[in-house]
Amino acid sequence: MKPTGAPDDHAAAPLGDGTRAVHAGLPPDEPYAPPLAGPAFAAHYHLPGDPAGAPYTYGRDGNPTWTALERALAELEDPDGTAHAVAFASGMAAMSAVLLSRVRPGDVVVLPDDGYNLLARLRERLEAHGARVRRVPTGGEEQFRALSGASLLWLETPSNPGLDVCDVRALADAAHREGALVVVDNTLATPLGQRPLRLGADVSVASGTKALTGHGDVLLGYVACRDAEVADGVRQWRKIVGAVPGPMEAWLAHRSLATLRLRVDQQARTALAVARALAERPEVSGLRHPGLPEDAAHPLAARQMRRFGCVVSFTLPDLEHAERFLAALRLVHQATSFGGVRSTAERRGRWGGDAVPEGFVRLSVGVEDTEDVVADLLRALDAADRT
Ligand SMILES: *Cc1c(COP(=O)(O)O)cnc(C)c1O
């Protein structure tokens, strides 16, 4: 028997998610240097002579604050793996970089029809460039049936705002048989909730604006992938269109990663408690949360997700009922977006972009005490019922 507690055993143990999140992307220890250097505000760098091979030349091409964040994101998306990450000014910038740098006229692209609402605007761009786009709902068999001849498959799981889940591994296997590149929008889950590259996807793309940075004060996006050629393509795209993150935003994002595990664990705990409480209410229909054991997507979500995220969606009887509910909330702010430390909710129908009922509410739980969030929601439901 091997002696337990020998130094080698300790060295071999894989790091926990919280430990990884705290240390991700930090430079090697150096006496008297800060653990995470502040943002490098630089439009250009000292650059004598031949610029070939210089790590930093001009501020649109690279920045040491991005480099540190990109290392961190690659470590979280692909622990001990070989992934590259490329940071962008927003999630949309990252999504556009993947789609517009890869897709050629005549290519067949399979997109979800229930994903992030601006994906529909990107589809129009792709079609204008001569791509053929097939739109299919998330989950079920249609995504498999749409794959023949496809060169790119885009998945968003769980989908925003409907919270449907699809089988990344099975779809990636099927899409790879067609030679397609498989992309997963990992915004909702964050890399601590789901690791698309480990599930067989080629690219994980996300908005860092939501749960990843989690404080509602930063717009950011990123692309993570193992193929250096794909990473180079999106890096070139970032440079050409100038979709670069600000150094301050990149630094705030990196700093926020240290609390990612604390935040997503607390959010997942509260989201489940909220979903359980909402399930008891007769006026609530269409309740969805992938962590809820009764949710139709739960068995699949439990196989491929490691945490179930902060979003709970449900439908109240009509527009007025939903507005009364939202107006009666005290702790939960009315706001769009999700994933922040403060709980937020909104009626998605007010935007007109999602195919949802008028009474559909997307709720994002923050890191307040679970009982306080549940109490605020139940009190607002009671108030909306009485009036
Ligand atoms: C918000 C969001 C995006 C877009 O990100 P921005 O940072 O707002 O540009 C993309 N995908 C999903 C699933 C989102 O929720």
The ligand as an SDF file (V2000), in Angstrom:
LIG
                    3D

 15 15  0  0  0  0  0  0  0  0999 V2000
  -25.7450   38.3740  -23.0140 C   0  0  0  0  0  0  0  0  0  0  0  0
  -25.4960   37.2010  -23.8770 C   0  0  0  0  0  0  0  0  0  0  0  0
  -24.7100   37.3160  -25.0190 C   0  0  0  0  0  0  0  0  0  0  0  0
  -24.1510   38.6410  -25.4810 C   0  0  0  0  0  0  0  0  0  0  0  0
  -23.1850   39.1460  -24.6060 O   0  0  0  0  0  0  0  0  0  0  0  0
  -22.8490   40.7200  -24.4580 P   0  0  0  0  0  0  0  0  0  0  0  0
  -21.6950   40.7050  -23.5150 O   0  0  0  0  0  0  0  0  0  0  0  0
  -24.0830   41.3840  -23.9200 O   0  0  0  0  0  0  0  0  0  0  0  0
  -22.5040   41.2210  -25.8100 O   0  0  0  0  0  0  0  0  0  0  0  0
  -24.4740   36.1730  -25.7490 C   0  0  0  0  0  0  0  0  0  0  0  0
  -25.0010   34.9810  -25.4200 N   0  0  0  0  0  0  0  0  0  0  0  0
  -25.7760   34.8390  -24.3440 C   0  0  0  0  0  0  0  0  0  0  0  0
  -26.3350   33.5000  -24.0100 C   0  0  0  0  0  0  0  0  0  0  0  0
  -26.0520   35.9310  -23.5320 C   0  0  0  0  0  0  0  0  0  0  0  0
  -26.8440   35.7920  -22.4610 O   0  0  0  0  0  0  0  0  0  0  0  0
  1  2  1  0
  2  3  1  0
  2 14  2  0
  3  4  1  0
  3 10  2  0
  4  5  1  0
  5  6  1  0
  6  7  2  0
  6  8  1  0
  6  9  1  0
 10 11  1  0
 11 12  2  0
 12 13  1  0
 12 14  1  0
 14 15  1  0
M  END
$$$$
